[in-house]
Amino acid sequence: MSKWEEAQKEELKSWLLTTEKGRKEKIFRETIRYPRLLREMGLDRIDTSEMKILDIGGGPIGILDILPGKEKYSIDPLNSEYEKYYRPPKGTERVYGIAESMNMFGDNAFDLVVCTNAIDHVQDPKEMIEEIKRVIKYSGLFAVHFVINNAFESRNQDTHIINIDEEIFHNMVDDMFETVWDLKTRYGWQFYNKKRGLPAYSWLGRKVVK
């Protein structure tokens, strides 16, 4: 089993809780963060109601739960397992697959692609971003949030195998996307490992290459 497959197994374990009460509490802990994430990525200032939107690595119930859209899709390699225990966000179609190879979607298919806390879960972030560039329309938007150096700093290191910081991220996106908005913040304010949350980075870009 590869390191990525082991990480996916650990990620699935964190969600497949044995009781309905436990699953509801897990969803609450995750979704209560979503309004803040939308603000930090600048999406609260944009009318997305008529957009076709893709969520990368959205998990059992992702940020599309509160983000309006005309058509909404969530792609995740664990979706076939999640659907056994969790209903998808209202109006969202779950798709099984990996972000590095989204052959089920055509070129220039989406107005907006969102990736929250998933870029360090994939096998190859550069390949993922190349594929995102392909499926986003010209002048379409790409919104990202990630915890900086999460593979080194997180207590959940078994599920974060790729390390990302702002420089690494911009080296991958700057020749394809114009930065519209970015913000350095913290992921939560819980006291952990003598820190108040972990440093995080939120970014919104516009596709500038055809």
N, C-alpha and C positions, 0 to 999 in steps of 0.2 A: 504494500500500500504506500502510495506517495505521500509526501509531507502535506500536500494540498488536500488529498483525500482524507488524511487523518484530521486535518483542520475542519473539513466539512462535517466529519463525524462528530467532532466536539461541538461545533455550532449547532447541529441538529439536537444534540443532547441537551443543550441549554434551553431549547424551546419545547421539547417533547416531555412536558411535565406530566406526572401520572394522574393528577386530579384536575377537574374542571376549575376548581377554585385557584389552584396554582397557576393554571394557564391564564385565567382572568387577571390575576395579580401581575403576572409577567407582562401581559399586554398593556395594563395600566402604567406600569413603570416605564415602558418604552414610549407609548403614545403621548404621555403627558409632556414629553420633550418636543413634540412635533411643531407646535406653534412657534416656539423659540427658534427651531431650526429653519423654518420658513422665513422668519424675519432675518436671521443671520445670513441666509443665502440671497436675500433681496427679493424673494418670490412673493412676499406679502404685498408688494407694490405693483404687481403685474396681474392683469386680468388673464387668467389661464382657462377660463370657462369654455372657450371655443377651440382650445388646443388639443392636439393628439399628443399624449404624454407617455413616456416610458420610464419606469422606475427600475434601476439596476440593483439587483440584490436586495429587493424590498422585504424579503422575509415573509413571515406569516401574515403580517398586517403592517404595511409600510406607510410612508408619508402621504401616499395617494388617498389615504382615508380622509384627509382633511383638505386636500388640494383639488379644486374643481378642474374638470377637463371634459372635453367632448367625447374623447376616446382615451381609455387608460389601460396600460398594460404593465405587468410586473414580471420581469424575468429573473429566475433564480434557479441554481442547480438542485435545490432542495424542495422545489415547489410540489413535486409529486408526493413528498412525505408530509409537507405542511398541510396540504388539502385534506389529509385524513383527520386532522385535529382542529384546524382553524378555517373559518370562513374568510374569503378574501374581502378586502375593502369594498364597499358598495360601488358598483359600476366599474370594477377593475377585473380584467381578464388575466389570470395567471398563466404564465408560459414557462415550461421547463427548458432550461438551457443555460449556457455559459455566455458571459458578455463578450468574450474574445471571438465568438463565432455565432452571430445572430442571423443565420441564413433564413430564418422564418420571416424576417422583415426585409422589405425592399430598400433600395437607395432613397435617401431624402424623404423618409416616411414620417418623421416626427418633428413637431414644433418645439418640443422641450424634452430633454432627458435629464433625469434626476438621479444622483448617486450619493446616498447618505450612509456614511460608516460602512462602505462596502469595498472601496478601492483597495484596501489592504487585505481583502479576503480572496482576491482573484489570483489566478496563476501568473498572468502577465499583464500588468497595468498598461504598458505601452500598446500592446495588441488590443486591449479593451478600448482605449481611447481612439485608436485608428478605426475600430469598428463603430464606435459612437459617432465619430465624424462622418462615417458613411451613411448612417441611418438618420442623421439630423439634416433637416432642410438648410439650404443656404440662408444665413441670417437667423437660423434657429438658435435656441438657447440650451446651454449645458450648465446645470447647477450641481455643485459638489460640496460635501462636508466630510472632513475626516479628522481624526485625532492625530496630532503630530507625533511621529516616532512611536506609534502605538505598539508596533512589534517589539520594541525594547521596553516601553514603560508600562504597558497594560498588565493588569493582574490576570487577564484572559489571553495570555500569550499563545496558548495552544490553538486559538482560532484566528490569530493575526500573523500571517507568515511573511508578508511583504511590508517593508518599512517605507513610509512616505513622509516627506516634509515639504515645505513650500517650494524649495528650490527644485527638488526632484519632480514635483508636480508640474511646475511651470516649464521645466525643460521638456516635458511631454506634450504640453498643450499650446504653448505660445506661438507655434508656427501655424496653428490651425484655428485658434480662437482668440478673439479680442477680449481682454478683461473688462467687464462692465462694472463689477462690484466685487470687493473682497473684504474680509474681516477676520482678524485674529482674535480668538476668544478662548473660552474654556468649556470643556464638555462636562456640564454639571458643576455643582459646587460641593459635592460630598467630600468629606475629609478622608483621604486615603494616602498612605505612604508619605505622610507629612506634607501633603500637597492639597490645595483646594481645587479639586478636579484636575484634568490633564489639558495642556494647551491643545487647541483645536483651530482649524482653518476652514472658513467658508468662502466659497467663490462662485461667481456667476459669469459665464462667458458667452460670447456670440460667435457663431461660426462665420469665418471670413474667407474661407477657401471653397471653391466649387469642386 
